[in-house]
C-alpha cells in the first residue's frame, strides 16, 4: 500500500515547480483508477450534483451526500490527497456550523482536506478551520455556488474592477491559511498574475496554463456529461458514444440468443 500524499507533499511539489494534477471522483471504481494512474489530488466535488445526480446546479447537494461519496472515494484511494467540497449552506451560516461540517467531512468521510468557495467574505471561515487543523483549499473566480448572483456560469474578471476583486479574494484566501486555491473561469492573464503573487499553489480550471496545477471534472473530460460543455474542457475520449455501442451490442446479443453462450453458463 502506497503512502497517501499530504498537503506538505503538495507544497513541496509546488516549490519544486512540478505541476499539480487534480481530477474529480465520486465513487470507489473511479477513485481507484485515478489513484493507480498517479493523480496528485482527488476532489469529491459538489459537481456530483450536476454530473451524477442530474441537477442543473450544485446547490441541491447536501452534506450527507458529500460524506457518503467521500467515503466511497477514500476506500478506493491509497496515494492521492483527498479533498472534499463543502456544499452550499454547510459553511456560510456561521463559524460554528462551518467547523462542525468541515470536521464531519474529515471524521466521517475520511477526507484529508476540504474545499470551499469565496474570497474575502470567507477569510474568517478559512482561518477558523485552519486553526482547528483542517486543511483548506480555496476557490475564487467563477464560483458555481454563486450561480444565481452571477447570472449563470460566466467568465469572471474581464473588467479591471472585477479582476482586482478576484485578486483580492485570492490574497485573502492565502492570508487566511489555505494551502492552495482553485482559480475557475478567469482570463489567463489574471490567473498568471495571481499565481505569480500568491505564496500558495493555484489550481486552474478554465484559467490558462500558468497556474501551478490543473483540475477538470472527470465526467466532462470523458464525455459522460451532456448538460454542459465548457470551452475549457478537453474531451480526452467520447466514453458516452463508446458505452452506447457496448450497451447496444449487449441488447442485440440477448435478443438474438447469442448471450449467454455456453462459456457463460453453469
N, C-alpha and C positions, 0 to 999 in steps of 0.2 A: 504494500500500500504506500503510495506517494505521500509526501508531506504537503499539506494544504498551504497555499500562499497566504500571507498576511499583508496588512497594509504597509508593513515595513519592507516587504519584498517589492510591492508596487512602488514605494518611494525610491528604493534602490534602483529599480529598473528605470524610473524617470530620471534620476540623477545621472545614470549611465547613458542616457539618450536613446534607450531602446523603446520603441513604440509599444503602447499598451493595447491589448486586444480585448474587447468585451462583446458578448452576444447574449441574447435573452434565452431563457428556457423556463418552462412551466411544469415539466414533469420529469420522471426518472429516466425514460429512454433517451430523450434529447439531451438532458444534462450529462448522461454517461458518454454520449457521442462527442459532445463539446469538450468534456474533460479529457477524454482519450486523445483528442486532436491537439490538445495543448493550449486551449484558450486561457488567458490570464484571469479574467473575471467573468463570472456568470451572473447575469442580472435577472432576478424574478421581477419583471416589470409589471406595473399595473396595466400595461398594454395588453395583458391577458384579457382585459375586458373587451377589447375590440377584436383581437386575432383568435382568441379561444372561445370566449363567451358570446361573441356576436353583437355586442353593444355598439352604438355609434360613437361613444366616448369612453374615457376611462373612469368617469365619475361614479358609476354604479358599483365599482369594485369595493368589497368590504375588507376589513382587516382579517376576519376569519378566513376569507378566501385566500388572502395573501399568505397567511400562516399555513394553510392546507397545501398550497402549491410550493411554498418554500420547503416544507418537509420532504416532498417528493424529489425536488431538485437536490437537496442535501444528501439524500440517500444514494443519488447517482454520481456524486462528486467526491473525488479524493484529493485533487491537486489545485483546483481553481479557487480563487477568492469568491465567496458567495455573497452577493449584495441583494437585498430585498427592498422594493419600493414601499414607502409609507403611503397608503391610499388616501384619497380625498376625505377630509374631515377627521382623520386619525391623528393629526398633529397641529392643525390650525386653531383649535378652540382655545387651548391653554397649555402651559408648560407641563402641568401635571399629567394631562392625558397624553401629551406627546412623549413624555418619559415612559409612561406605562406601556403605550402601544409599541414604541420602538423596542422596549425591553422584551415584550412578548415575541416580537419577530426573531430576536436572538434566543430567548429562553425556550419558547415553544416551537418556533420554526427552525431554529438551528443556523440562521444566517450569521455571517461574520460581521456584517455592516448593514446600514440602512441608507436609503437614498430619499431625499425629499426635495420638493420644488420650491423655488423662491430665493430671493437675494437679501436685500437689506431688511425686509419685513420678517425674515426668518432668522436673522442674526442671533437673537436671544435663544431661539429654539435650538439651533445648531449647537450653540455654546452649552446649553443645558444638557444636551445629550452627550456631548464630548466630555463634559465634566463628570458624567457618571460612567465614563469609559465605553460608550457606544460609538464606534467609528461611523462617521457620516460622510456620504458623498452628496455634494450639492448638485443643483440643476437649475440653470438660468437660460434666458433667451426665450425660445418658444417652449412654454411650459404647458403640456397638454391638459392639466387640471384647470388651467385658466382659459379654456376654450371659449367660454361664454363671454368673458371680458374681451378677448382678442378678436371675437367675431369669426372664429374658425382657426384652422391650422395655417397661419400665415408667417412668412419670414419676418423676424423681428430685428430691429436695429438698422434699418435702411437710412432713417433720418438721423442727423447728428445728435439731436437731443435724446432720441431713443437709444442710440449706440452708447452715449455717455451713461445713461441709466443702467444699461446691461453691464457696462464696465464697472460701475459702482457696485452692482449686485454681485459680480464675480469677486471683487475685492472683499466685500462684506462676508461672503461665504468662506473665503480663505482666512480672513482675520478671526472668524468665529471658531476656527479649528477644524474645518472639513479637511479630509485627506486628499480629496480630488473633487472636480466639478465637471458635470456634463454641460456642454455648450450645444444647444439644439437650435437649428433653423436660424442661424445668423450669418451675415456675409463673411466670407473667408478672410477679408482684411481685418475685420473686427476680431474674429477668433484668433488671428495671428497676433494682434496687439495684446489681447487678454493673456494668451499663452506666454508671451514674452514678459509680461508684467507680473504675473502671478507666481508665488513660490510653491505652488502645488500643481500636479498634473491636470491637464484639461482633456476631457474625452469628448470628441466631436461626433455629432450626428447631423449631417447637413450643415457643417461648419467648415468645410475645406480640409486641406491636407496638413496644415501647420499645427494642428492640435497634438498633444502628447500621445494621444491614442484615438481609437475609433470604436463606435458601437453601432450596431444595427439590430432591428427586431428580426430575429431569425426567420420567422414565418414570412416576412417580406422578402428576404434575400433568397428564400427557397421557392418563392412563387405560390405560397399557400394562402395568401390573403388577398381577396379581390375587392375589399371595401375601399382601400386607399392605395394610391401608387405615387408616393412622394418622389420628386425629382432626384433626391439624394440617394435613393435606394438602387443598388446594383443587384439585379436578379441573377444570381450565380447558376441557377437551374430552375426550369419550369416544372417543379415537382407536381403541381396540380395536374398538368397535362399528362405527365408520366403515370401518376397514380390512377388517373381516369382510365387510361388504356389497360392498366393492370386489372382494375375492377370490372371493366367491360369484358376482358378475357375470361375472368372467373365466372361471370354471369353466363356467358356463352357456353363455357365448358360444362357448367352444371345443367343447363337446359338441354344440351346435346348429349348428356350422359358420359362425357369424357372424364369428368372429375366427380367423385374419387375413382381413381384407377386401382388396379389390383395391388400396387405397391403402397397405396394409401389406406388399404383395408386390412382388418384383422381376420 
